[in-house]
C-alpha cells in the first residue's frame, strides 16, 4: 500500500514485463495497528520497466510486502503495511 501510493505520487508507470507473485504466507502472531492477521507476499517485477516523469527508465524491483488486516464492520480490511526490496523471492 505504502509503495503503491509512492508510485502514484511521482506519476510512475509500469511498461512491459510481468508482475510475478512468487509466494505468499501467513504470519501467525505478527500484528500491527491492532490487526488480527498478517500476510507477506513476494512479488518479482524485475522484467518490468518503470517510467517516471522527468527521470530515466528504471528496472522493476523484487519486493516483499506484509499487509496487516483488521476486522472492521464484519470484514477484514487492510489497515497497515510495510515492504522491503530484496535480492530474490
N, C-alpha and C positions, 0 to 999 in steps of 0.2 A: 504494500500500500504506500509506504513512505517512498520507495524507489519510483513507483509509477507516478506519484504526484510530482516528484522532482523532474521527471522526464517531460511531463505536460507543461510545467512552468517554463522550461527552457525551449519548448517547441521542438522536441526531438521526435523523429520519425524512424521507424524500422523499415529497412529496404532489403528485400530478397532474403533468402535463407529460411530457416525454420526455428521455432522455439521448441525444444525437446525437453519434456518433463522426464528426467532420468529416474527419479524415485520420490516417494513421499512417505512420511512416518508420523505416527502419534508420539507425543511426548508426555507420558504419564507423570503426573506430579509437577509439571512445569507450568507456572502461572504468571500472568502479568495483567495489571489493570482489572483485577477481580475476574479473570477468565476461568472457565470451567474445563476447557480443553485447548490444547495447542497442537498444531500440525506444522511440520517442517517439510519443505519441498526443495528439490534441487532442479534448477532449470538451466539448460545449456543453450545459450543464444549466440554462441561463438561463430556461427555461419551467417549471422545477420550483420548488415552494415547499418550503423546508426548515423543519421544525418541530423545535425543541429544547426539552426540558423546562425550564419556567421562563423562557423567552425569547419575544420576539415572532417571528412567522414571518419568514423571510428569503428573498430571491430566490436561486435556484441560481447557480452560478458557471460561468465558462468556464475550463477548466484544461488546461494542457499538462503531461503527466506522462511521465517517462522511466523505464523499467524496465530493470534490468541483470540479465542471466541468465548463470548459470554451469553447466557440465556437472557433474552430481552423480549418481553411480550410473547412468551411461549416458543420462540425460535432462537437458534444460535446466530449471533451476529459477530462479525469481525470487530474487535474493539482496540486492537493494537497489533503491531508487527515490528519485526526487526530483520535486517538482512546483512549478509556479508558476501564479498566477492571471494570465490575460491578458485583453485587451480583446476580441479576436476570434480565431477559428481561421484 
